[in-house]
Amino acid sequence: QVQLVESGGGLVQDGGSLRLSCTASGRILSSYTSAWFRQAPGKEREFVASIRGSVTYTDSVKGRFTISRDMAKKTVYLQMSGLKPEDTAVYYCATGTNPLTSRSSPSAYDYWGRGTQVTVSS
C-alpha cells in the first residue's frame, strides 16, 4: 500500500508563488506515474501535471507550474508561480502503477492524497 500526504498549500495573492509537496510512504518505483490534480468547488477534478521520466502539463499551467520528483525522498513537488484566482482549488497528488494508462485521467491512478487547499486572492 502507498499513502500520500500533501503539504504546502495556503493563501497567496494574484501573481504569487507556492510549492506543493507530496510525500509517499510504502514502495514507490520509478516506473510509477506521479501527478497533480485539482478540484475547484462545483467542478470536476482536473489534471494539472504528471511525471514519469518526461513531464506533461495541462495547457492552462504551462510556463507557470513545474512538476518534479525526488525518488530518494519519495516526494513529488509542484512549483507554482504566476498564480491566478482561477488556480484556486484543492490540489491532490496521485500515483499510478500502470504505465500504459492515460496520464491525464483520474481513473489511471491507484493512490491519492487527501488534498491541500490553494487559494489565490485577486
N, C-alpha and C positions, 0 to 999 in steps of 0.2 A: 504494500500500500504506500501511496505517496500523499503527503499532506503539504499544502501550500499556504503560506502566510504572507499577505501583502502588508506593506507599510509605506509611509512617505506621502500619503495624501494630505490635503489641507485646503485652506482658503488662500487664494492668490489673486492679485489684480490682473486685469487685462494686460497682456504683454509679458507677464511674469513667467517664471520657470519653477518646475518641480521635478524631483527624481523619485520615481516609484521603485520599490524593491519587492521581490518575491522570493522567499527562501523556502526551499523544499527539504522535507525530511523523507527518508526512505531512499530507495535505489533510483538514481537518475542516470540514464545513458545519453551519450552524445547523439545518438540516433533519434532521441525523442525530440518532438517539436515543442518549443515553449512559445507562448503567445500572450498577448494582452487583448482583452475585450473591454467594452464599456457599455453601460446601460443608463440612459437618462430617464427621468420619470415619464411614464406613459409611452415609452418607446421600446423597441426590441433590442436585445443585446447585439452589439455591433463589433465587428472585427476591427482591431486597431493595428496590430503589428505581430509578426511572428519571426522566429529564428530557428534554423536548423542548418548550420553551415551558412547558407545565404539568408537574407532577410527580406521580408515583404511588408508593405505598409498599405493601409487604405489611403486613397488619394487625398483625403482632407487633412492628413497629418504629415504628408511627405514634405521634407525640408524643415520640419519643426520638431518632430519626435525622432528619437533614436533608441532602438532596442539593442541590448547587448546581454551577454550571458557569461558568467564566471563558473565553469564547471567545478572547479576546486571548492568553491564556496556554495555550490548548488543554488546559485542566486541569479535571477534574471532581473534586469533593470529596464526601466523606461524613462529616458531623459526627455522631458517635455519643455520646450521653450516656445516663446511667442504664443502663449496660451490665450485662448479666446473664450468668451462666455459660452459659446456653443460646445466647448470641450467639457463643460460641467457634466459630471456623471459619476456613477460608481464604477471604478476600474477593477477588473478581475484578471488575475493571471490564470493560465491554464497550461496543462501538459498533456500532450498526445503521444501515445506509444506506437501508433501505426503510421509509418512514413508515407503510405500510399494514399492517404485521405487528403481532402482539400484543407489547406491551412486556414482558410477564412471561414470555415463552417464550424459553429459551436459543437455540432454533433461529432466532430473529429477528435474531440478532446475528452480524455478519460478522467482527468483530475482538475478540480477547480478550487481556488481560494475563496474566501468569504467576501472579498472586495474591500476597497478603500475609497472613501469619498474624495473627489476633487471638485472644488467649487471655484469658478473664475468670476470675479465681480467686474462689472463694467464701470 
